[in-house]
Amino acid sequence: MTNLVKKVNKAILLSFLSIAILGCTTKLTTLSSEPQTVASKSFSESLNNNVLVRFKNKLSENELGNLNKGFNIKKFQMLSNDLNIASIELNDKTSKQKLKAEYEKNNLVKYVEDDEIINIPPYTVYPAEKQDAFSIKAEAYKPNDPLYSLQWSMKDIGVDKAWSITKGSPNIVVAVIDSGVDPNHPDLVDNLLPLIDIWNQFDKDGDIYVSKTQTINFSGKDGNGHGTHVTGIIGARIDNAKGISGVAGNVKILPIKAANHEGSTSAAILTKSILVAIDNKVNVINMSIGGPKPEGTKALIDAVNLAIDKNIVFVSASGNESNRKSNRITDITVPAAYSRVISVAANTKFDKVANYSNGGEEIEITAPGGGSRSDEGEQIYSTWPTYLTYESIDTGIKNYSWLAGTSMSSAFVSATAALILTKEPNLTPAQVKIRLLSTATDIEQVGFDEATGYGKINVYNALTTTTDDFKVKE
């Protein structure tokens, strides 16, 4: 085990970590462990001819020109001057293999590797009417947002008490690397920084949905819905008398669109997204994305490590591929498996690890993810685009929806990190992690375990404790 990666293998195939929801009284469909191939044809074809390369040092234009002379290069894009990582698209597979063979033996090159296609499995979203109504008793602080009563998770992890200390600060910025956001959602707009569309920097066709009856251009916004849901958990405006409350409802959100409406993306796009977040000097990165624990690309690992070196707290979901009722527990996904990333599992409202939540020694903390079965309680209620998305064209859902998964859990932890940094802005990522783990509440087992890590996040405790000497399990 290195200090960078916890047991990481070779290829990366990432998927958004959310699961299907069919309502409180209906058995819920769990996430398939096999990602679906849904990438657009043009994107898939171009990606087959892509490589990622890291040079040992910064090269001049002349050096790059000489190095690439003779190769049939279609597009060369430097992703990071700090890391000297570039994405190269060749015109055909033969040219790609030739370039790889030459690069691998060139002493200017640290590594060269295939870019990897990344997909999300399909999931279903449902509006509030599909859930039984319930109420929350005697909060320490109750915002005036009318749908707050649906947010059982706030009291569950002590957010209501934490709000008596801070609701976040606009000086703290959380980057949400996801499918984008609805930039005009009334419950988000006051906290959103301008969306950065990395997807469109890589795909010449943009993000356009085409069916027999309509064509929709999702460029510059969330065409899937997942990113808007995650963003609402973190930063829906608090006390605006609209909709729901975000855990850190006064912080700023930098939405980075790294996937198209189908949920397709690649290792290069995610790498570039992290580097853009670094350039924008964010305080926290939330990546509710993950893939099976074969090995992540070296470029993605390097980008994650650079972000943490730049004093950015990095939070990631552990994955939804398990079925604990059938004794099938799947390994934690990457990048959550990387040792310096905060790895998040999911709990239900009954303080049980969720049926779908992955497990293993890399799990560090648990947060509300909601139930995937009728006996696990409600899911997580949050914002959804105000327009129809690829995932809601058939259902007509707009504005708000229920989802469950470690994607949601990751968002709760990212938001808590933002509250901690509002109160103590000089803490390092390692100190924030220590604060979160040392103040967690045990559920199911006492002490560390491979299902819940160090326990369920306790936001109030995290804001009222100054522990810096907690020993984390290696």
Buried (B, 14 or more C-beta within 10 A) or exposed (E): EEEBBBBBBEBBBBBBBBBBBBBBEEEBBBBBBEBBEBBBEEBBEBBBBBBBBBBEEEBEEEEBEEBBEEBEBBBBBBBBEBBBBBBBBBEEEEBBEBBBEBBEEEEBBBBBBBBBBBBBBBBBBBBBEBBEEEEBEEBBBBBEBEBBBBBBBBBBBBBBBBBEBBBBBEEBBBBBBBBBBBBEBBBBEBBBBEBBBBBBBBBEEEBBBEEEEEEBEBBBBBBBBBBBBBBBBBBBBBBBEBBBBBBBBBBBBBBBBBBBBBBBBBBBBBBBBBBBBBEEEBBBBBBBBBBBBEBBBBBBBBBBBBBBEBBBBBBBBBBBBBBBEEEEBBBBBBBBBBBBBBBBBBBBBEBBBBBBBBBBBBBBBBBBBBBBBEEBBBBBBBBBBBBBBBBBBEBEBBBBBBBBBBBBBBBBBBBBBBBBBBBEEEBEBBBBBBBBBBBBBBBBEEEBBBBBBBBBBBBBBBBBBEEEEBEBEE
